[in-house]
Amino acid sequence: MTRTIVLFAVMLFTTMAVSAQDSLYKRLGGYDALAAVTDDFIGRLATDKSLGKFFVGLSNDSKAKVRQHVIDFLCKGTGGPCAYTGRDMKTVHTGLNITKKEWDAGVKHLVATLDKFKVPMKEKGEVLAAVGPLEKDIVEKP
């Protein structure tokens, strides 16, 4: 009986150790989960009264490219197998005159999206920690 308990504890510890080493990409649910999060997030941004202006005039092709770039960026940034082939964040956002207030609104939408998909607190914190440093490259106006 004791040997069974010890073996069970070893198996449990090993499983937990492997799970703890999983990339954020895997813990978030992989590519399909990131695509669903991206769709919801972009939808929130595009329909927001103050942020929708950044999506006005985009062709369906351009919208599809933006979506794919966001998915690939998140995938690569969370340890997934994707290759991000887009331009750097500063280049992409220069000239859009994004304000700190608009940045904050975007972050609120990201949090709402993560909450909608019931992303656990730990993983949500890791996503936000990864996105946070991008503010300096995206925000042009206080």
URMO-V221774 format. One record per residue. N is the residue number from 0. RES is the residue in one letter. SS is DSSP state (alpha for helix, beta for strand, coil for the rest). PSI is psi in whole degrees, -180 to 180 (* if undefined). Layout:
[[N & RES & SS & PSI] [N & RES & SS & PSI]]
This chain:
[[0 & M & coil & -48] [1 & T & alpha & -40] [2 & R & alpha & -39] [3 & T & alpha & -42] [4 & I & alpha & -43] [5 & V & alpha & -45] [6 & L & alpha & -42] [7 & F & alpha & -44] [8 & A & alpha & -41] [9 & V & alpha & -44] [10 & M & alpha & -42] [11 & L & alpha & -46] [12 & F & alpha & -44] [13 & T & alpha & -44] [14 & T & alpha & -42] [15 & M & alpha & -40] [16 & A & alpha & -42] [17 & V & alpha & -43] [18 & S & alpha & -39] [19 & A & alpha & -25] [20 & Q & coil & -6] [21 & D & coil & 143] [22 & S & coil & 160] [23 & L & alpha & -38] [24 & Y & alpha & -50] [25 & K & alpha & -42] [26 & R & alpha & -27] [27 & L & alpha & -15] [28 & G & coil & 4] [29 & G & alpha & -165] [30 & Y & alpha & -49] [31 & D & alpha & -38] [32 & A & alpha & -42] [33 & L & alpha & -37] [34 & A & alpha & -42] [35 & A & alpha & -42] [36 & V & alpha & -44] [37 & T & alpha & -45] [38 & D & alpha & -46] [39 & D & alpha & -45] [40 & F & alpha & -49] [41 & I & alpha & -38] [42 & G & alpha & -41] [43 & R & alpha & -44] [44 & L & alpha & -46] [45 & A & alpha & -28] [46 & T & alpha & -2] [47 & D & coil & 133] [48 & K & coil & -37] [49 & S & coil & -18] [50 & L & coil & -19] [51 & G & alpha & -25] [52 & K & alpha & -25] [53 & F & alpha & -9] [54 & F & coil & -7] [55 & V & coil & 135] [56 & G & coil & -2] [57 & L & coil & 134] [58 & S & coil & 166] [59 & N & alpha & -37] [60 & D & alpha & -45] [61 & S & alpha & -40] [62 & K & alpha & -41] [63 & A & alpha & -37] [64 & K & alpha & -42] [65 & V & alpha & -47] [66 & R & alpha & -48] [67 & Q & alpha & -39] [68 & H & alpha & -41] [69 & V & alpha & -45] [70 & I & alpha & -49] [71 & D & alpha & -39] [72 & F & alpha & -47] [73 & L & alpha & -41] [74 & C & alpha & -52] [75 & K & alpha & -42] [76 & G & alpha & -19] [77 & T & coil & 9] [78 & G & coil & 15] [79 & G & coil & 178] [80 & P & coil & 2] [81 & C & coil & 157] [82 & A & coil & 123] [83 & Y & coil & 120] [84 & T & coil & 6] [85 & G & coil & 175] [86 & R & coil & 167] [87 & D & coil & 159] [88 & M & alpha & -37] [89 & K & alpha & -47] [90 & T & alpha & -45] [91 & V & alpha & -35] [92 & H & alpha & -8] [93 & T & coil & 132] [94 & G & coil & -11] [95 & L & coil & -13] [96 & N & coil & 44] [97 & I & coil & 131] [98 & T & beta & 166] [99 & K & alpha & -39] [100 & K & alpha & -41] [101 & E & alpha & -40] [102 & W & alpha & -49] [103 & D & alpha & -39] [104 & A & alpha & -40] [105 & G & alpha & -41] [106 & V & alpha & -41] [107 & K & alpha & -39] [108 & H & alpha & -39] [109 & L & alpha & -44] [110 & V & alpha & -43] [111 & A & alpha & -39] [112 & T & alpha & -47] [113 & L & alpha & -38] [114 & D & alpha & -41] [115 & K & alpha & -40] [116 & F & coil & 10] [117 & K & coil & 42] [118 & V & coil & 127] [119 & P & coil & 153] [120 & M & alpha & -44] [121 & K & alpha & -50] [122 & E & alpha & -38] [123 & K & alpha & -43] [124 & G & alpha & -39] [125 & E & alpha & -40] [126 & V & alpha & -48] [127 & L & alpha & -36] [128 & A & alpha & -33] [129 & A & alpha & -34] [130 & V & alpha & -34] [131 & G & alpha & -49] [132 & P & coil & -16] [133 & L & coil & -18] [134 & E & alpha & -43] [135 & K & alpha & -25] [136 & D & alpha & -17] [137 & I & alpha & -41] [138 & V & coil & 127] [139 & E & coil & -22] [140 & K & beta & 142] [141 & P & coil & *]]
